[in-house]
Amino acid sequence: MSNTKTLPLLEKWVELYTNDLYARAYHKTSDKALAEDLTQDTFLAALQNIKSFKGDSSPRTWLFAILNNKIIDHYRKKIKTPLSVSQLGRTEGKGSSPFDREEKWMKQHAPAPWDINEPNLLDNEDFLKVFGLCLEDLPEKWRLAIHSKYFTDKKGTNISQELEITTSNYWQILHRAKLQLRECLEEGWFKK
């Protein structure tokens, strides 16, 4: 395609698909600025590679494929960034397990029972703020594992592949993340 045909076509695609691409990026990242950047990067990549678009699929499908690759690349870069000692999290940083040799809770680490008087706790805006802060406090890889498993309902094997980790490492990360979330919620909500 010549440049004279490319720009009007791309402008039409921007007009038609920006909102859908942004919505998908936001759904996958829960970050407005990042979703905007990924959407913009998708159109830049489309402009650079428009000659490879043969029309075998719809422009929307092609753009979503580019966006999905951008999202995957974003998470791969984050995962490959080494974690600092402070990012390892309280449970991992302690160097000891909260369980004894029989895999039962050690008394000092046992979770307190939660007295949940509110049947619709997930509708409570104050609780959701505390929960959101607890999620943000997790190391990035842990947060991604929790988000993929419980918010996007992906299977463990798929999440392991996306995070480029072994399945056993994924389950360990998920377990540690849940322990830290529970500890944070106990401190930030249930003990208030």
C-alpha positions as CSV (number, residue, x, y, z in Angstrom):
1,M,0.0,0.0,0.0
2,S,1.2,3.5,-0.8
3,N,1.5,6.1,1.9
4,T,-1.4,8.1,0.4
5,K,-3.7,5.1,0.9
6,T,-2.2,4.0,4.2
7,L,-2.8,7.1,6.3
8,P,-6.6,7.5,5.5
9,L,-7.1,3.8,6.1
10,L,-5.3,3.9,9.4
11,E,-7.2,7.1,10.4
12,K,-10.4,5.2,9.8
13,W,-9.2,2.3,11.9
14,V,-8.3,4.6,14.7
15,E,-11.8,6.1,14.6
16,L,-13.5,2.7,14.5
17,Y,-11.4,0.6,16.9
18,T,-9.7,2.8,19.5
19,N,-12.4,2.4,22.1
20,D,-12.5,-1.4,21.7
21,L,-8.8,-1.7,21.8
22,Y,-8.5,0.6,24.9
23,A,-11.3,-1.4,26.7
24,R,-9.4,-4.7,26.1
25,A,-6.1,-3.2,27.2
26,Y,-7.7,-1.7,30.3
27,H,-9.4,-5.0,31.1
28,K,-6.0,-6.8,30.9
29,T,-4.0,-4.3,32.8
30,S,-6.3,-2.4,35.1
31,D,-4.2,0.7,34.4
32,K,-5.7,3.6,32.4
33,A,-2.4,5.2,31.4
34,L,-0.9,1.8,30.4
35,A,-4.0,0.9,28.4
36,E,-3.7,4.2,26.5
37,D,0.0,3.6,25.8
38,L,-0.7,0.0,24.6
39,T,-3.5,1.2,22.4
40,Q,-1.3,3.9,20.9
41,D,1.6,1.4,20.5
42,T,-0.9,-0.9,18.6
43,F,-1.6,1.7,16.0
44,L,2.1,2.6,15.7
45,A,2.9,-1.1,15.1
46,A,0.0,-1.3,12.6
47,L,1.4,1.7,10.7
48,Q,4.8,0.2,10.6
49,N,3.5,-3.2,9.4
50,I,0.5,-2.2,7.3
51,K,2.2,-3.7,4.2
52,S,1.9,-7.1,5.9
53,F,-1.8,-6.8,6.3
54,K,-3.2,-8.9,3.5
55,G,-6.9,-8.6,4.4
56,D,-7.2,-12.3,5.2
57,S,-8.8,-11.3,8.5
58,S,-10.7,-8.1,9.5
59,P,-8.7,-5.1,10.4
60,R,-10.2,-5.4,13.9
61,T,-8.9,-8.9,14.3
62,W,-5.5,-7.9,13.1
63,L,-5.3,-4.9,15.4
64,F,-6.4,-7.1,18.4
65,A,-3.7,-9.6,17.6
66,I,-1.1,-6.8,17.7
67,L,-2.6,-5.5,20.9
68,N,-2.5,-8.9,22.5
69,N,1.2,-9.2,21.6
70,K,1.9,-5.8,23.1
71,I,0.2,-6.8,26.4
72,I,2.1,-10.1,26.5
73,D,5.4,-8.2,25.8
74,H,4.6,-5.7,28.6
75,Y,4.1,-8.4,31.2
76,R,7.2,-10.4,30.0
77,K,9.3,-7.3,30.5
78,K,7.9,-6.8,34.0
79,I,8.5,-10.4,34.9
80,K,12.1,-10.5,33.6
81,T,13.0,-7.4,35.7
82,P,14.8,-8.7,38.8
83,L,13.0,-8.1,42.1
84,S,14.7,-6.2,44.8
85,V,14.8,-7.6,48.3
86,S,12.0,-5.2,49.4
87,Q,9.8,-6.5,46.6
88,L,10.0,-10.1,47.6
89,G,7.2,-9.7,50.1
90,R,6.9,-10.3,53.8
91,T,6.1,-14.0,53.6
92,E,9.1,-14.8,51.3
93,G,11.4,-12.4,53.0
94,K,11.0,-14.0,56.4
95,G,12.9,-17.1,55.2
96,S,10.6,-19.4,57.1
97,S,7.2,-21.0,56.4
98,P,4.1,-20.2,58.4
99,F,3.6,-24.0,58.6
100,D,5.1,-26.6,60.8
101,R,6.6,-30.0,59.6
102,E,3.1,-31.5,59.5
103,E,1.9,-28.6,57.3
104,K,-0.3,-27.1,60.0
105,W,-0.3,-23.4,60.8
106,M,2.3,-22.4,63.4
107,K,0.4,-20.7,66.3
108,Q,2.1,-17.3,65.8
109,H,1.2,-17.3,62.0
110,A,-2.3,-18.9,62.1
111,P,-4.9,-16.6,60.5
112,A,-7.5,-15.1,62.8
113,P,-11.1,-16.1,62.1
114,W,-12.9,-13.5,60.1
115,D,-16.1,-12.3,61.5
116,I,-17.9,-11.3,58.3
117,N,-21.2,-9.7,59.3
118,E,-21.7,-8.2,55.9
119,P,-23.0,-10.7,53.3
120,N,-22.2,-8.4,50.4
121,L,-18.7,-7.4,51.4
122,L,-17.6,-7.1,47.7
123,D,-20.2,-4.3,47.3
124,N,-18.6,-2.3,50.1
125,E,-16.5,0.6,48.6
126,D,-14.3,0.9,51.7
127,F,-13.5,-2.8,51.7
128,L,-12.7,-2.7,48.0
129,K,-10.3,0.2,48.6
130,V,-8.5,-1.8,51.3
131,F,-8.5,-4.9,49.0
132,G,-7.1,-2.8,46.1
133,L,-4.3,-1.5,48.3
134,C,-3.5,-5.0,49.4
135,L,-3.3,-6.1,45.8
136,E,-1.0,-3.2,44.9
137,D,1.3,-4.2,47.8
138,L,1.9,-7.6,46.2
139,P,5.1,-8.1,44.1
140,E,4.3,-7.7,40.4
141,K,4.5,-11.4,39.5
142,W,2.3,-12.3,42.5
143,R,-0.3,-9.7,41.5
144,L,-0.3,-10.9,37.9
145,A,-0.9,-14.5,39.1
146,I,-3.8,-13.5,41.3
147,H,-5.3,-11.3,38.6
148,S,-5.1,-13.9,35.9
149,K,-6.4,-16.7,38.1
150,Y,-9.3,-14.9,39.9
151,F,-10.2,-11.9,37.7
152,T,-9.8,-13.3,34.2
153,D,-10.4,-17.0,35.2
154,K,-7.5,-18.4,33.3
155,K,-6.1,-21.9,33.9
156,G,-2.9,-22.4,35.8
157,T,-1.0,-23.9,32.9
158,N,-1.9,-20.9,30.7
159,I,-0.8,-18.4,33.4
160,S,2.4,-20.3,33.9
161,Q,3.2,-20.0,30.1
162,E,2.3,-16.3,30.0
163,L,4.5,-15.6,33.1
164,E,7.2,-17.9,31.7
165,I,7.5,-19.9,34.9
166,T,7.0,-23.5,35.8
167,T,3.6,-24.7,37.0
168,S,5.0,-25.6,40.5
169,N,6.5,-22.1,40.7
170,Y,3.1,-20.6,39.7
171,W,1.3,-22.5,42.5
172,Q,3.9,-21.4,45.0
173,I,3.5,-17.8,43.9
174,L,-0.2,-18.1,44.1
175,H,-0.1,-19.6,47.6
176,R,2.3,-16.9,48.9
177,A,0.2,-14.1,47.3
178,K,-2.9,-15.4,49.0
179,L,-1.1,-15.6,52.4
180,Q,0.1,-12.0,52.0
181,L,-3.4,-10.8,50.9
182,R,-5.0,-12.5,53.9
183,E,-2.4,-10.9,56.2
184,C,-3.0,-7.5,54.7
185,L,-6.8,-7.8,54.9
186,E,-6.6,-8.9,58.5
187,E,-4.5,-5.8,59.4
188,G,-6.3,-3.3,57.1
189,W,-9.9,-4.4,57.5
190,F,-10.8,-7.2,59.9
191,K,-8.9,-5.9,62.9
192,K,-10.3,-2.3,62.6
